[in-house]
Amino acid sequence: MGTPNAEDILKSTARLVNSLSSDNKVARRRAIDDLRKETVARSPPLDKDELQVLALELHRPVLLLLSDESEKCREISLDMIREFLTMIPRPMSLLPSTIPVFVQRLGQLEVNEESEELRLVSVQTLTLVIELANEGIVQYLEDYIKILKQTIKDAYAEVKKESCKCASLMAKTIPAYFHQQSESLINPLLTQISHQHSKVRVAVIYCIGDVIRFGNNKCVEDVISHLAQRVFDPIPAVRLALTNVIGDWMLNLPDRYSFWPKMIPLLLSMIDDSQDEISSTASEFWDRSGIQFEEENEQELKDKLDFSIEVPSWYPKDTKRPCVGCRVLIYRNFGRFISGIQNDICDWVPETRVKTACLMYHCLLNVEDSVTQFLAKVAIALQKGALDDNKQVIKYIQKSSQLIGYFVHPESWTEVFLPVVASAQNQAGLLILANIVKGCQPEVLVPFVPKIMGCVSADDVCRSFQQPPYLSSLQSVVAELCFTLKSQVEPHIQQLFDIAITSSALALEQTVVNGGNSVLGLLAQTVNVSREDLFQRCTASLLSRLADKQNLMATQSPEYLIFEWLVLQSGSAIGMAVPEVIQMFQIYLQPEREPELRLKFFTVMCKLVLAGAGHTLDSQGALGEHVVTLIQGIILPNCVWRAGRTAAAVRTSAVTALWALLEGHMVTPTQMTHMRSPLLTSLTSLLDEDNTSTRLIATKALRKLLESVTIECDELHKLIPELVKRLDDRDDGVRLSVTNTFIALVHALPEEYNSGLYKAHCEAMFEGLLVHLDDADPSVQQAVLSVLLAAARLNPRLLADRAAAVRDRHRSPKYCDQLIHACHSSGDS
């Protein structure tokens, strides 16, 4: 039996066709299923021409079933239509009836097809039609646009993706006609560009790329801001899609020259993407865009191409130099989006700030020395970025600043950036300056170093803030100058030293102090001297300048903090600056100065005198010639009583400094003899101080004085009542110390003491001491006994008599008996 022809099949299936309109759902389903088996699913397959005849006759009743209430009937009928279209030789013949049905099912404001799967198959069928019809689909362009405007916004993600694929295929198939309708698809696509499914976002981005490339490219203005948001998409595939689309536009978009300022920022922002594939793709597209631009403008760029120099020796290391085309592209367009960079670099979203800083870096890398004409605007952007707390932003700001150093002559950038530094509003100017210096060629920078140093070392700049970021940036300027200039930094060593010392002195955090110490070490290494030698060379000069700041000195002023840190950290080098230190003490320890400031300076003085071996103020043996001035002109005037707790603390500090000088053997006996009278007067008055520490130290200083110089008997006799009075002190430490002073006083009296002439003085001393020989504190008893035993040589008989007289009144006669026995032994001898 032969293969049936179309006419026979039509006769045999007439009943089935009629059943397609049956009221019975089961009957309709059975009919469409059987009809499919008799036609497109027939085995063996029908001849294509015969199938063409069948399709023309049967496709209309089959299309009617696309509105059937049964999903299965709709599914089978849709499959039959797809199979007809793929199997017949002239599928275009079915479109006049098919496309309107699809419009009715999918292209209305309320989509009539409820099944997600069937909507997906329907859109796939529309895509198939384009593939089959090619340019013949142009007559159905409006119908397609009407459908796609709805299906792109479909609730089912797969339908969205297939719709994007269909729109892209149509744009590529009939670009000459598509541009008339393409704008209609932009808004539906933009509503889906932030869809929660990343694959939908990818499909939408690629679709937008094709719709605009092959359609109306004026829509670039509308979509570019939406695409810019995808730069920050967390899914790499989405960012890669964006990179491919922008790169394709850079190469192929009609009238793309008008849109360079919109597209270049997006492409350059992707070059430093965290994903290598995206980064390399963006770099490749950028290079190709530059090369293509060269080819398209060969005549215009002929001179640049012919005389393009090789990569300069000072060019940034490990950085590929962009081609001429890329450099010209940025030069011509940078001014059009630099304002956008200024705004976005301080955006509230961290990712935006990072990408903007990255974009600025790549723009500067491409524009090279032509950045000079944009320098004022670039400076604003850099200042904003330098205040960011995001490490990535700071990294790009530093790299961008270095590029300015590489490409811009100091004559230009100093005019722009030094005023920013001089304004001293924040650390931004210093951070930028440090990195500009880092990028400079030494031989070009040297003539401008005095100007730079004059700005940075100004008091308003280096002493304005104590915040760690500011001081760290200040230290960075010094470090980069050392690294860049090396030995050529020698003429500016003093200013650099001053800045480094200032940054450490004002620091509120230990990390900044450590940074300052590192910079000082680097500075010493750069000029090939030791740290100690560096301090010896520079300390005196800095102290002299601080002495000139009398009106600015206060307890928390930068000037005082610098002085304190400098003298205490100088080590043995401070011994080379004794005249300058003494000058500071003379200026700021005058009694009329505020007490708090004097207290601070006396604290420093004590630390300098009591410092470890080799680090005292006398480490170089130069203090001796100034010690009289120090004691008589500075210390003793501050021992005079004045009202107030702070004044009392000043007296304590002053007498402590005095005792430290005496204890440290920094005052010679000759000098002490010269100052004997004022010293005795001041120390005696301090014995009545309310402050226990003051009284205690005064007794120690008196003891040291008595042990070191020869004092007239009359002066010693005047001191005895004051010492006896101190034996009644409320503090046992003072009482014990007074006994040591008493012993020193006894030893200071001459060997041939006239006991007869001075009997009254001896009697007063003995009586005062014997009272405390019966003290409740055994240690005080023992100490007083030691004094009396030492004093027995002055008049042993008198002492024995006085001891015998009070013996019975003491709680224990033990000490009196010892004393009497010692006196008798002394008298017998």
Secondary structure as UniProt FT lines:
FT   HELIX           6..12
FT   HELIX           14..19
FT   TURN            20..21
FT   HELIX           25..38
FT   TURN            39..41
FT   HELIX           48..64
FT   HELIX           65..67
FT   HELIX           71..87
FT   HELIX           91..94
FT   HELIX           95..106
FT   HELIX           116..133
FT   HELIX           134..140
FT   HELIX           141..151
FT   TURN            152..153
FT   HELIX           157..173
FT   HELIX           175..178
FT   TURN            179..182
FT   HELIX           183..192
FT   TURN            193..194
FT   HELIX           198..213
FT   HELIX           217..219
FT   HELIX           220..229
FT   HELIX           230..232
FT   HELIX           236..252
FT   TURN            254..255
FT   HELIX           256..259
FT   HELIX           260..269
FT   TURN            270..272
FT   HELIX           276..296
FT   TURN            297..301
FT   HELIX           302..306
FT   TURN            313..314
FT   TURN            317..318
FT   HELIX           324..344
FT   TURN            345..346
FT   HELIX           350..367
FT   HELIX           368..374
FT   HELIX           375..386
FT   HELIX           391..407
FT   HELIX           410..423
FT   HELIX           428..439
FT   HELIX           442..445
FT   HELIX           446..448
FT   HELIX           449..456
FT   HELIX           459..462
FT   HELIX           468..485
FT   HELIX           486..492
FT   HELIX           493..505
FT   HELIX           510..526
FT   TURN            527..528
FT   HELIX           531..547
FT   TURN            550..552
FT   TURN            555..556
FT   HELIX           558..569
FT   HELIX           571..577
FT   HELIX           578..588
FT   TURN            591..592
FT   HELIX           595..610
FT   TURN            613..614
FT   TURN            617..620
FT   HELIX           624..626
FT   HELIX           627..628
FT   HELIX           629..635
FT   HELIX           636..639
FT   HELIX           645..663
FT   TURN            664..665
FT   HELIX           669..674
FT   HELIX           676..686
FT   TURN            687..688
FT   HELIX           692..708
FT   HELIX           713..726
FT   TURN            727..728
FT   HELIX           732..748
FT   TURN            751..752
FT   TURN            755..758
FT   HELIX           759..772
FT   TURN            773..774
FT   HELIX           778..791
FT   TURN            792..794
FT   HELIX           796..807
FT   TURN            808..809
FT   HELIX           814..828
//
